[in-house]
Amino acid sequence: MNRWRAGLVGAGYISEYHIAALKRLKDVEIAGIADVDQARASATAEKFKLRACPSLAALREAGANVIHVLTPPHTHADVALQALDLGCHVLVEKPLAVDVADCDRIEKKAAEKNLRVCVNHSLLHDPQVKRALDFVKSGKLGNIVSMDILRSSNYPPYAGGPLPPQYRTAGYPFRDLGVHALYLFEAFLGPIENVQADWKSLGGEPNLAFDEWRAQVRCRDGLGQFQLSWNTRPLQSQIILHGTRGVLRVDLFLMFHALRASTPLPKAAERVINAFTDSFQPMIDVPKGVLGYIRKKVLPYHGLQDLVATFYKSLDTCGSVPVSVTDARRVVEWTERIGRAADLDHERRTSVLTTTPEVPYLVTGASGGLGSAIVQRLVQSGSRVRVLLRRMPEVIPPNIEVVLGDLGDPAAVDKAVRGARVVIHAGAAMKGGWIEHTCGTIRGTENVLESCLAHKIQQLVHISSLSVVHWAAGDDDRTLSERSAYEPRAEERGAYTRAKLEAEQLVVRYARERGLPTVILRPGQIFGGKIPLLTPAVARKLGSRWLILGSGRIRLPLVYIDDVVDAVELAVKKDLRGGEIIQLVDREALTQLEVLELATRRRPKTLRMPRWMVFSLGWMSQVMLGILGRKSPLNVYRLKSALAMRNFSSVRADMLGWEPRVGVREGIRRVTQGAAVEKRAVSKTVQLQTETQTTPASSASATPAASAGN
């Protein structure tokens, strides 16, 4: 038996990197893994050929004498203290705790038990950060006076069910990633003296209360600032060190350093030299990093791997652990000050949200193009409307109730449905991979259906999509209607079609087998309002020309947004509840060229890619991505479906008494007229700004206010 036997508590995303790090250590054995979700622990154990244990105590019984605490931050202290009580050394994921008092309790307990506690401040062992620290120590940058950290991120896709920890509290993103910035500031600029932060929700990660963060940090030796963003693309992780003799840019994702140094040369010459050095070193570092990654010399979460190895070495030698409780305590103090302030801010913002026992309408997907138009119409008609949103709106208009939550969360959906008479389900995933579409569209619809049954709603209006039918059918079925067959190869059509099809089939099954009062509306290609007209289905702008796939004569199932909202109103008014499926398309199916000419108000310059060329490119993408083990988003079958020569009709629109009130031609005129008005307004604003900027200084300073403005 090895001297050190590690037990892991927590089988989440980070656990696999701890397992990888432990398996690289010859003198360490993994005793097992435990998680409150025993199914997840079993799955991780099976994947890595480990033992799954039901509890921390069971891990100790299995021989573990070192515990890795990989649970959510608010549980770190309790798990660490329990591990210490059981006589185990402890390695805790950052942050050590969510309360300074808990840090003190851990430190006291470790001292009493003569055990070691280390905290995973992993970036301190990242090769690029270590290289930067060595560079600073060499004196080549002079004195470091300030530091910028730029970090953008994605969280793993939410698959539905109870919301993961990162979405439950407003301050979680700062506790999760801000901690890295704070300990890096201390490493380069000395102890932190003050932190001032701000936060905002911009929609990059709608389930986060705040997805954009900024902070100003004052340290003993200089000033720092950092950005945490779930909106910035492409993803970045950069550190910029500002010294009295040079500026060093460190890219942790691309693994390069770029230096601009102060020289005795004339400034013009210095700029030329620095332009060269700033670009030349990345050309060396990036290929070197890629080669190191291929040769497995550079590892995923490399800093974590090195810190784990250093921690076990410190246990062998009885030396200092890489990051002590004292080191981590200071970071916890500042992290919690900001995290708790964000929590309180979110609580204040959401405290205004109230719901009535009963409400005529619930609309899901209310922030989307169609959902928002439906809400607007209902409110204009004098109705009170409840909406389910993932983000807190800046302003809540009168007669609107807001329930915060994700369609994938059954508890949030149930809260929204409770007390509603009519549910208009317009919510669905519009981007992302299969996990996002499964959660937002399939699981979301299932949650809505279950809650509608539980609360005995009067009617469900389900918004489906014309994409669920078989577009690439043979010539004997050129007209797509409610009688058309479902898409038999939905997976090849893409995640959106596949998810919308499964969602519609769920609704049909609940209507037929469980008696849910339902009507299904299948709009064609909606445009107007927030939804653009000129999508790739029409044409793509390519310089001064428009690229059209095919001949330009493909007919499009367009329908103006106001006409779709009319259909929703009629479905409620007619009280259709028998699971009817009604297709919504305009009677006039315009071609790509006709739409483009109406939208641009002239005969546009076009480039037309023949069908054979489109299909050939699709086939090539299938082959090339297939070699990499990936599926092409532009496979041949999907392209054939998109370019199918079809007509469209609705044989059941009469059940609603519906026909387009606005129509596609008038709808296009409204869209283009609105765009022209907006363009003129922007042009006028720019002109006024230009005139203001070119006003002579004497007239600009005529009043104290103008003088202050300049």
Number of C-alpha atoms within 10 A of each C-alpha: 8 9 10 19 22 27 30 27 28 23 25 15 11 14 19 15 16 17 20 14 19 20 13 11 14 8 15 18 18 21 23 25 30 27 22 14 12 17 13 16 25 20 14 24 19 12 10 11 11 17 18 24 24 17 15 24 14 16 27 22 13 17 17 26 21 28 27 27 28 24 22 18 20 15 14 22 23 15 20 27 20 15 26 25 15 16 18 26 24 25 26 24 21 25 27 31 30 23 17 18 13 19 22 15 14 22 19 14 19 23 13 11 14 12 17 24 25 25 27 25 25 21 21 21 21 21 16 22 21 14 14 19 14 12 13 18 13 10 14 17 22 17 17 20 17 22 23 20 23 19 22 19 20 12 10 9 12 19 18 21 17 15 18 13 13 19 19 13 18 24 27 25 25 26 24 16 17 25 21 21 26 25 23 19 26 20 14 21 23 15 19 22 13 12 17 13 18 14 21 14 20 16 17 17 20 18 23 25 27 29 23 23 19 18 20 16 23 21 21 12 18 19 20 26 20 22 20 24 25 23 17 15 10 7 14 18 17 20 23 19 23 22 20 15 15 18 22 22 20 23 20 18 14 17 20 20 27 22 22 21 20 18 14 7 10 8 11 8 12 16 16 11 15 17 14 14 17 19 14 14 14 20 14 12 16 17 14 15 18 15 13 13 13 11 10 10 12 18 18 12 16 18 22 23 22 18 25 23 17 16 22 21 17 15 16 12 8 10 12 14 19 22 18 17 21 13 17 22 23 17 26 25 17 20 27 22 16 21 24 18 15 23 18 15 16 17 13 10 13 15 9 10 13 11 16 11 8 13 19 15 23 27 26 28 24 24 20 17 18 24 20 19 19 25 26 16 15 19 15 11 9 9 16 19 22 27 24 24 24 22 21 22 14 8 6 12 9 9 13 21 20 23 23 20 22 27 31 26 20 22 16 21 25 19 16 27 32 20 21 24 18 23 26 24 22 23 25 26 22 13 11 11 13 18 16 23 23 25 24 26 27 26 24 26 27 20 22 26 25 17 20 25 16 12 14 16 20 18 23 29 25 26 24 26 21 24 22 25 20 19 26 21 19 9 10 6 15 16 17 20 21 21 13 15 14 16 20 15 14 22 14 20 25 17 22 24 22 23 25 25 22 18 24 23 16 15 25 21 14 19 20 13 9 10 14 24 24 28 25 25 25 22 24 21 21 23 23 21 17 13 16 11 23 16 12 11 15 21 22 16 14 11 7 9 13 17 19 23 24 19 15 22 15 22 21 24 24 25 26 30 26 22 23 28 19 18 23 22 17 16 24 19 10 12 18 19 19 16 22 17 21 24 25 32 29 27 17 18 20 18 18 21 20 17 23 23 14 16 20 12 11 9 12 15 10 18 18 13 14 14 15 10 12 17 19 14 16 20 17 15 19 18 16 13 13 12 10 8 9 12 15 19 16 20 21 21 17 22 21 19 18 19 23 18 16 20 17 23 18 21 13 17 18 10 13 19 11 18 18 19 14 17 19 26 18 13 21 21 14 17 19 18 13 14 12 12 11 12 12 12 12 12 12 12 12 12 12 12 11 11 11 11 12 10 11 10 12 8 10 18 15 10 10 9 10 12 13 9 9 9
